[in-house]
Amino acid sequence: MLTIAPRISPKLLEAIVRLDKRTVPIAETCRKVGREAERLGLPRPSYERIRELVHEARRIRRRPTTASVLVDVALRVRPPDAIADQSPAWASVTSAGDSESSNSLLLGF
């Protein structure tokens, strides 16, 4: 009987990131993830879903790190607005017009 995974286990998501290499075809990553799923006793995800997740993981890895953006801003390679573009979503959640609370959130006090 064929079983279909309704959701990908966090363990398999970690395996996709760990096992994926840009120089290796996604089909090979899919086979490795399938073996990992069997080893963990989890349903094997579809090739299509693994392909989507591999592309997403590769896209995320291509983003510059916050540190590299800060260095670029300091060296005037990027505009200061680049820092805001790099900030996590939670950093922009503040009370309306309350700049002091936003500074406290970003600076950790």
N, C-alpha and C positions, 0 to 999 in steps of 0.2 A: 504494500500500500504506500502510495506517495503522500508524504506530509509536507505541508507548506507552512513556512514561518510567517505568522501574522505580524510579528515585530522582530527586529534584530536585537539580540541580546547585547547588552553593553560589553560583555566579554568578546563577542564577535566584532563589534565596532572597533575595539582596541586591537583585535587581531588584524583587521583590515588595514589599519594605520601602520601597525608593526610589520606586517608582511609585504605591504606594497612597496615596490621599487619602481621608479620611473623607467628604468631600463628593461624591465620585465613586462611582458604583455599582461593585460588585465585578466585574460583567460587563465594564465598561470596563477595569478593572485586568487582568482575564484576557486581554482582547484585546491590551493593551500587552505583557504578559508573553509571550504567544504570539509576537508580532512580535520581541521580544527573543530568544526561544529560536531562532527561525528565523535571525536575524541571527548568533547565536553558533554555529549549526549543531547545536543540541541538540534533542532531541525535545520537542514541545509538551506541557506538563503538562495534565491534565484540568481542566475547570472546577471540579469538585468538590474536587480537591486544592488548587487555588489558593484557592478559597473558604475551606477549612479553614485554610490558612496565613495568609491575610489576617486572619481572625478571631483567630488566635493572635498575630500581630504587633500587632494593635490592642489585644489584652488586655495584652500585655507593655508597650506604650507607656503604658497607663493607670496602671501601678504607680508609686508615688511614688519619687523618687530617694533614694539613701542620704543625700545632703546635706539634702534637705527633711525626712527623718525625723529626722536629728540636730538640725536647727533646731527642729522641733516638740517634741522631747524636752527640749531646752534651755529652750524657752519654756513647758514643762509643758502643751503641747497634747496630746501623746501620752505614754503611760506608757513607762518605760525598757525594758520588754520589747519594744517596737516595734523597737528596734535589732536584737535577736536575730531577729525575724521578717524583717527586711530583709537580714540577712547572707547571703552566698552559701553554698551547701551545703558547700564545702570548709572553711569556717571552723569548722564544728562537728565536724570529724573530728580527734579527739585521742586520746591514750592514756587508758585508764581511770584516772580520778582524778588525772591529771597537768595541773593547772591552769596551772602555769608554762609548759609547752610550748604550751598553747593561747593564752596571752598572747603568747608569742613569735611564734606563727603569725599572730595578728591584728595585732600591732604591727609586724611585719616585722623582728624581731631574734632 
